[in-house]
Amino acid sequence: SPGGNNSLRVLVDSMEVFSSSCPNGAEKVIIEVPLSAGQQSLQIENTGQDWFLIGYYEFVPEDASVLDSVGLSNNERAFVWIYDRGSQYGYTDHGTFSSEEVIVKGLDDGSYLVRVYATRGSGGVIDYGMADSVAGELTYTLPDFSKDIAVKVTSSCIVDIGDFQEFQSFWLLPGPNLSGTDIVNLSDFSVLAGYWLNDCPGDWPF
């Protein structure tokens, strides 16, 4: 609030662990207090003359990494967003991260293509490489980054220009057709186009 005497205090199990005045007109105030393990009572008191809006509470272990992640995955692919906790609004980021690893669990064993994307500025792929999933776990070392980064893990077999070059050599001839016709024709080309730049389906002939 722009006026009044603004102050807060925090009590844990009825014991004061924080007390301070807050500047008038502050858009956001972040208060951090230590909590020991186990069930406790947390109380926040407005000890001033004006009002506060409490946006959220966040409980984080002391040994928690400054990096966190969210993602989606199945046994064939994964999409992961990795971010610096300090890059969120109201915090100070931790600068550049180097030699960090992303670990994806639950993938079928085999070889995978890993693409790393910038999420700010012009964006796009900034790094890529191959990695193996062994016993359901894949590890890949990320390039240097700050604030956040995105990772896409897909099968190493991707329908691309190499498949098209091989496909066209069978054009209008008997061969590894895809649509069940006698010769390779537009029906087969339509099937290939439908898989373009995606994982190869089972028994892919190219």
C-alpha positions in Angstrom: 0.0 0.0 0.0 1.3 3.5 -0.7 0.5 4.8 2.8 0.6 3.8 6.4 3.1 2.0 8.6 3.7 -1.4 7.0 5.2 -4.2 9.1 5.0 -8.0 9.4 6.1 -10.7 11.7 6.3 -14.5 11.3 5.9 -17.0 14.1 6.7 -20.7 14.1 5.1 -22.6 16.9 4.3 -19.2 18.6 8.0 -18.1 18.5 8.9 -15.1 16.5 11.4 -15.9 13.6 11.0 -12.7 11.5 9.9 -9.2 12.2 10.4 -6.2 9.9 8.9 -3.0 8.5 8.2 -3.0 4.8 8.7 -0.1 2.4 5.6 1.8 1.3 4.6 1.0 -2.3 6.7 -2.2 -2.6 5.3 -4.3 -5.3 6.7 -7.6 -3.9 8.3 -8.6 -0.6 9.9 -12.0 -0.2 10.3 -13.4 3.3 12.4 -16.5 4.0 12.3 -18.2 7.4 13.9 -21.6 8.4 11.7 -24.5 9.3 12.9 -27.7 10.9 11.5 -31.1 9.9 8.1 -32.2 11.2 4.7 -30.7 11.7 4.7 -27.0 12.8 2.4 -24.1 13.2 3.2 -21.1 11.0 1.5 -17.7 11.6 1.9 -14.4 9.8 0.8 -11.3 11.6 0.3 -7.8 10.2 1.7 -5.6 12.9 1.4 -2.3 11.0 -1.5 0.0 10.1 -1.9 -1.0 6.5 -2.8 -4.2 4.6 -0.8 -6.9 2.7 -1.7 -9.3 0.0 0.0 -12.7 0.5 0.5 -14.2 -2.9 1.8 -17.7 -2.1 3.8 -19.9 0.3 6.7 -22.0 -0.9 8.3 -24.8 1.2 11.7 -25.8 -0.1 14.3 -28.1 1.6 17.6 -26.4 2.5 19.6 -28.8 0.2 17.2 -28.3 -2.8 19.0 -27.5 -6.0 18.7 -24.0 -7.4 17.6 -25.7 -10.7 14.2 -27.3 -11.0 12.3 -28.9 -13.9 8.9 -29.9 -15.3 8.2 -32.2 -18.2 6.3 -34.9 -20.0 7.6 -38.3 -21.0 6.7 -41.8 -21.9 8.8 -44.8 -22.9 9.7 -43.4 -26.3 10.3 -39.6 -25.8 10.5 -36.8 -23.3 10.1 -33.0 -23.2 11.7 -31.2 -20.3 11.9 -27.5 -19.2 14.8 -26.8 -16.8 14.8 -23.5 -15.0 16.7 -21.5 -12.4 14.5 -21.0 -9.3 16.1 -17.6 -9.0 14.9 -16.5 -12.4 11.3 -16.3 -11.2 9.7 -12.9 -10.7 11.1 -11.1 -7.6 14.2 -13.3 -7.2 17.8 -12.9 -8.5 19.0 -15.5 -10.9 22.2 -17.6 -10.3 24.0 -16.6 -13.5 25.4 -19.2 -16.0 25.2 -22.9 -15.4 27.9 -25.2 -16.8 28.2 -28.9 -17.2 24.8 -29.6 -15.8 23.2 -33.0 -16.6 19.6 -33.8 -17.5 18.5 -37.3 -16.5 15.4 -38.9 -18.1 14.0 -42.1 -16.6 11.5 -44.5 -18.0 12.7 -44.6 -21.6 13.0 -47.9 -23.4 16.7 -48.9 -23.7 18.3 -47.7 -26.9 19.8 -44.7 -28.7 18.1 -41.3 -28.6 18.5 -38.0 -30.3 18.6 -35.1 -27.7 17.9 -31.5 -28.9 18.5 -28.5 -26.6 16.5 -25.3 -27.2 17.0 -21.7 -26.1 13.8 -20.4 -24.6 14.6 -16.7 -24.8 15.7 -14.3 -27.5 15.5 -15.9 -31.0 15.2 -19.4 -29.5 15.9 -22.5 -31.5 18.2 -25.5 -31.2 21.5 -24.6 -29.6 22.9 -28.1 -29.1 22.1 -31.6 -30.1 23.6 -35.1 -29.8 23.0 -38.8 -29.2 22.6 -40.5 -25.9 21.7 -44.0 -24.8 19.1 -45.1 -22.4 20.5 -47.9 -20.3 18.3 -49.7 -17.7 15.6 -47.1 -18.4 17.9 -44.1 -17.7 19.3 -41.5 -20.1 21.9 -38.9 -19.1 22.9 -35.9 -21.3 25.3 -33.0 -20.4 23.7 -29.6 -21.2 25.5 -26.7 -22.8 26.1 -23.5 -20.8 22.9 -21.7 -20.1 21.3 -19.1 -17.8 17.7 -18.8 -16.5 16.1 -21.7 -18.4 16.5 -24.2 -21.2 14.3 -26.8 -22.9 15.2 -30.4 -23.9 13.5 -32.7 -26.4 14.4 -36.4 -26.4 13.2 -38.6 -29.3 14.1 -41.8 -31.0 17.3 -41.8 -33.0 15.3 -42.9 -36.1 13.7 -39.8 -37.5 11.9 -39.6 -40.9 14.0 -37.1 -42.8 15.7 -36.2 -46.2 17.7 -39.5 -46.1 14.5 -41.5 -46.1 13.1 -39.4 -48.9 16.2 -39.9 -51.1 15.9 -43.7 -50.7 12.2 -43.6 -51.2 12.4 -41.7 -54.5 14.8 -44.3 -55.9 11.8 -46.8 -55.9 9.4 -44.3 -57.5 6.8 -46.2 -59.7 8.7 -49.5 -59.1 7.9 -52.5 -56.9 9.7 -51.9 -53.6 9.2 -51.1 -49.9 5.9 -49.4 -50.4 4.1 -48.0 -47.4 0.4 -48.1 -48.4 0.1 -51.7 -49.6 -0.1 -50.9 -53.3 1.9 -52.9 -56.0 4.3 -50.0 -56.7 5.7 -47.0 -54.9 3.4 -44.0 -55.8 1.7 -41.0 -54.4 -0.2 -43.1 -51.8 3.1 -44.1 -50.3 4.5 -40.6 -50.5 1.4 -39.4 -48.4 2.3 -42.0 -45.7 6.0 -40.8 -45.7 4.9 -37.2 -45.5 2.7 -38.0 -42.5 5.8 -39.2 -40.5 8.0 -36.3 -41.7 10.5 -35.3 -39.0 8.9 -37.6 -36.4 10.0 -40.9 -35.0 10.2 -43.8 -37.4 7.2 -46.2 -37.0 7.8 -49.9 -36.4 9.3 -51.9 -39.3 10.3 -48.7 -41.1 11.9 -49.8 -44.4 14.3 -46.9 -45.0 
